[in-house]
Amino acid sequence: MTPDPITFLLAVWLAAQPGSVTLAVDDGARAVPIARLVDGQWVGARACVSTVKTVTPRTVTERLTTTGSQPVHAVRQVGPGTAEWLRLAPTILRLFEQREREQSLAVARTTVALRVVDWIFATEGAGGRTYYFEASRRIANTYVDVDVDVDPPGTLRIAVAGFLRDGPGSLTSRGTKSELRWEEDGRPAGPARPDLTPIGVLPRGSGSVWVMKGQSGASTWFSLYEVGEGPARTVLTTRLVEC
């Protein structure tokens, strides 16, 4: 399929810049540049799509592409209930509980709500296997005097996400983050998709850079997380806009 002219010209211009690597997300219909690595620093590319709408088949999986010789490692989803999932789950749930204590989220009324592992993704690298996970628990509203016309019944969702490095005989945390969200009742008990979906991983020195896609309503963004020996950190976030 012929790429969008504006996106194509932008990709050509970025690729021509000396000493730089350009990242783009390819959905099979077009490749949208999202970031550049210039002299060791990540900078945003103008991530935009044409106002002319195109339909991407549901079977198409977005993939990360780069200019030059920069390799990209694939990311696989770990299947729920598999031996690998069951090995990781206890560590993830312990990190969840630890994060709750650190953030003072473990209040009395949340103790009966189960912590659940929602998603796990993995990639293989020279330094070993690295995982990204998302877990949550949902606490129903217990108040009986709520006016449902003004304030519909809802559920508090505690979400914890993070990275794990799989080393010899042990799993090591590479950082976690937590969020509180209020959701109206009647929604599915679990998230239909991850909060952040890994698109690809770039090996960088002894660590890696995970390229993640986030989406909320009509808003789409891409975030780059540097995962190394210390805690993971966000190095860039680029929002997708219409050209």
C-alpha positions as CSV (number, residue, x, y, z in Angstrom):
1,M,0.0,0.0,0.0
2,T,1.3,3.5,-0.8
3,P,2.4,5.3,2.3
4,D,0.9,8.7,3.3
5,P,2.9,11.4,1.5
6,I,3.5,13.6,4.5
7,T,4.6,10.7,6.7
8,F,6.8,9.3,3.9
9,L,8.6,12.6,3.3
10,L,9.1,13.1,7.1
11,A,10.6,9.6,7.4
12,V,13.0,10.2,4.5
13,W,14.2,13.6,5.9
14,L,14.7,12.1,9.4
15,A,16.6,9.1,8.1
16,A,19.0,11.5,6.1
17,Q,20.2,13.3,9.3
18,P,23.8,12.4,10.0
19,G,24.5,10.3,13.1
20,S,20.9,9.6,14.0
21,V,18.6,6.6,14.4
22,T,14.9,7.1,13.7
23,L,12.2,4.9,15.2
24,A,8.9,4.4,13.4
25,V,5.8,2.3,14.2
26,D,4.5,0.4,11.2
27,D,0.9,-0.9,11.1
28,G,1.1,-2.4,7.7
29,A,-0.4,0.7,6.0
30,R,2.1,3.3,7.0
31,A,5.2,3.9,9.1
32,V,4.9,6.8,11.5
33,P,8.2,8.2,12.9
34,I,8.0,8.7,16.7
35,A,11.5,9.3,18.0
36,R,15.2,9.9,17.0
37,L,18.4,9.0,18.8
38,V,20.8,11.9,18.2
39,D,24.3,11.9,19.8
40,G,23.1,9.5,22.5
41,Q,19.9,11.5,23.3
42,W,16.3,10.6,22.5
43,V,14.3,13.4,20.9
44,G,10.7,13.4,19.6
45,A,9.8,13.1,16.0
46,R,6.6,14.7,14.9
47,A,4.4,11.7,15.2
48,C,1.4,12.5,13.0
49,V,-1.1,10.7,10.8
50,S,-3.0,12.0,7.8
51,T,-6.5,13.4,8.4
52,V,-7.6,10.9,5.7
53,K,-8.7,7.9,7.7
54,T,-7.5,4.4,6.8
55,V,-8.8,1.1,8.1
56,T,-6.2,-1.2,9.6
57,P,-7.3,-4.9,9.8
58,R,-7.5,-6.2,13.3
59,T,-5.1,-9.1,12.4
60,V,-2.3,-6.6,11.7
61,T,0.2,-6.3,14.5
62,E,2.1,-3.0,14.8
63,R,5.9,-3.4,14.7
64,L,8.8,-1.1,15.4
65,T,11.2,-0.2,12.6
66,T,14.5,1.7,12.7
67,T,16.9,3.3,10.3
68,G,20.5,2.2,10.0
69,S,21.8,-0.9,11.7
70,Q,20.0,-0.5,15.0
71,P,18.5,-4.0,15.8
72,V,15.0,-4.4,17.3
73,H,14.1,-7.3,19.6
74,A,10.6,-8.7,19.4
75,V,8.3,-8.8,22.4
76,R,6.1,-11.8,23.2
77,Q,3.1,-12.1,25.4
78,V,3.3,-14.6,28.2
79,G,0.2,-16.8,28.3
80,P,-1.9,-16.8,31.5
81,G,-1.7,-20.0,33.4
82,T,1.5,-21.2,31.7
83,A,4.5,-22.5,33.7
84,E,6.3,-19.2,33.0
85,W,3.3,-17.1,34.1
86,L,3.0,-19.2,37.3
87,R,6.7,-18.7,38.1
88,L,6.5,-15.0,37.7
89,A,3.1,-14.3,39.5
90,P,4.3,-14.6,43.1
91,T,7.1,-12.1,42.6
92,I,4.8,-9.7,40.8
93,L,2.2,-9.9,43.6
94,R,4.8,-9.3,46.2
95,L,6.0,-6.2,44.3
96,F,2.3,-5.1,44.1
97,E,1.9,-5.4,47.9
98,Q,5.2,-3.6,48.5
99,R,4.1,-0.8,46.2
100,E,0.8,-0.5,48.1
101,R,2.6,-0.1,51.4
102,E,5.1,2.5,50.1
103,Q,2.2,4.5,48.6
104,S,-0.1,4.0,51.7
105,L,-2.7,2.3,49.5
106,A,-3.2,-0.8,51.7
107,V,-6.1,0.7,53.7
108,A,-8.5,-1.5,55.7
109,R,-11.3,-1.6,53.1
110,T,-9.0,-3.0,50.4
111,T,-7.8,-6.1,52.2
112,V,-10.5,-8.4,50.8
113,A,-9.9,-7.4,47.2
114,L,-7.6,-9.9,45.4
115,R,-4.5,-8.8,43.5
116,V,-4.5,-10.1,40.0
117,V,-1.8,-10.3,37.3
118,D,-3.3,-8.9,34.1
119,W,-0.5,-8.9,31.5
120,I,3.1,-10.1,31.2
121,F,5.4,-9.5,28.2
122,A,8.9,-10.8,27.7
123,T,11.9,-10.1,25.5
124,E,15.3,-11.9,25.1
125,G,18.5,-9.9,25.2
126,A,22.2,-10.4,25.6
127,G,21.9,-9.6,29.3
128,G,19.1,-12.2,29.7
129,R,15.3,-12.1,29.7
130,T,13.4,-9.0,30.8
131,Y,9.7,-8.8,31.6
132,Y,7.1,-6.0,31.7
133,F,4.0,-6.7,33.8
134,E,0.7,-5.1,34.7
135,A,-1.3,-6.1,37.8
136,S,-4.4,-4.7,39.5
137,R,-7.1,-5.1,42.1
138,R,-10.6,-3.6,42.1
139,I,-12.4,-2.4,45.2
140,A,-16.2,-2.0,44.9
141,N,-17.9,1.0,46.4
142,T,-19.4,0.0,49.7
143,Y,-21.3,3.2,50.5
144,V,-25.1,2.7,50.7
145,D,-26.2,6.3,50.7
146,V,-24.9,7.3,47.2
147,D,-27.3,9.0,44.8
148,V,-26.8,6.8,41.7
149,D,-28.3,9.5,39.5
150,V,-25.6,12.0,40.5
151,D,-22.8,9.7,41.4
152,P,-23.1,6.3,39.7
153,P,-21.8,3.3,41.6
154,G,-18.1,2.7,40.8
155,T,-15.0,0.7,41.5
156,L,-11.6,1.9,42.6
157,R,-8.9,0.2,40.6
158,I,-5.3,0.0,41.9
159,A,-2.9,-0.6,39.0
160,V,0.7,-1.5,39.4
161,A,3.2,-1.9,36.5
162,G,6.9,-2.6,36.3
163,F,9.9,-4.5,34.9
164,L,11.6,-7.6,36.0
165,R,15.1,-8.9,35.0
166,D,15.4,-12.7,35.0
167,G,18.9,-13.5,36.4
168,P,20.6,-16.7,37.5
169,G,18.2,-18.2,40.0
170,S,16.3,-15.0,40.8
171,L,14.0,-12.3,39.5
172,T,15.1,-8.7,40.1
173,S,12.8,-5.7,40.0
174,R,13.7,-2.9,37.7
175,G,11.1,-0.5,39.2
176,T,7.4,-0.2,39.6
177,K,4.7,2.5,39.4
178,S,1.2,2.6,40.7
179,E,-2.0,4.5,39.8
180,L,-5.5,4.9,41.3
181,R,-8.5,5.0,38.9
182,W,-12.2,5.3,39.3
183,E,-14.3,3.2,37.0
184,E,-18.1,3.1,36.8
185,D,-19.7,-0.3,37.7
186,G,-20.8,-2.5,34.8
187,R,-17.5,-2.5,33.1
188,P,-15.6,-5.8,32.5
189,A,-13.8,-7.2,35.6
190,G,-10.4,-7.0,33.8
191,P,-8.8,-4.7,31.3
192,A,-9.5,-5.5,27.7
193,R,-6.0,-4.3,26.7
194,P,-2.8,-3.3,28.5
195,D,-2.4,0.2,29.7
196,L,0.9,0.2,27.8
197,T,1.5,-2.3,24.9
198,P,5.2,-3.1,24.1
199,I,5.9,-2.5,20.4
200,G,9.6,-3.5,20.4
201,V,12.8,-3.3,22.4
202,L,16.1,-1.8,21.4
203,P,19.3,-3.1,22.9
204,R,21.4,-0.3,24.3
205,G,24.7,-1.1,26.1
206,S,24.0,-3.4,29.0
207,G,20.3,-2.5,29.0
208,S,17.5,-1.9,26.6
209,V,14.9,0.7,25.6
210,W,11.2,-0.5,25.6
211,V,8.9,1.3,23.1
212,M,5.4,1.3,24.5
213,K,2.1,2.4,23.0
214,G,-0.7,3.9,25.2
215,Q,-4.2,4.7,24.3
216,S,-7.1,6.4,26.1
217,G,-10.2,7.2,24.0
218,A,-9.0,9.1,21.0
219,S,-5.6,9.9,22.5
220,T,-2.6,7.8,21.4
221,W,1.0,8.2,22.6
222,F,4.3,6.3,22.6
223,S,6.7,6.2,25.5
224,L,10.3,5.0,25.6
225,Y,11.5,3.3,28.9
226,E,15.2,2.8,29.6
227,V,15.6,-0.5,31.5
228,G,19.1,-1.2,32.7
229,E,20.9,-2.0,36.0
230,G,19.0,0.6,38.0
231,P,15.3,1.5,38.1
232,A,13.6,1.9,34.8
233,R,12.9,5.4,33.7
234,T,10.9,7.2,31.0
235,V,13.2,8.9,28.5
236,L,10.6,10.2,26.0
237,T,6.9,10.4,25.4
238,T,5.5,11.4,22.0
239,R,1.8,11.9,21.3
240,L,0.2,11.0,18.0
241,V,-1.5,14.0,16.3
242,E,-3.2,14.6,13.0
243,C,-1.0,16.3,10.3
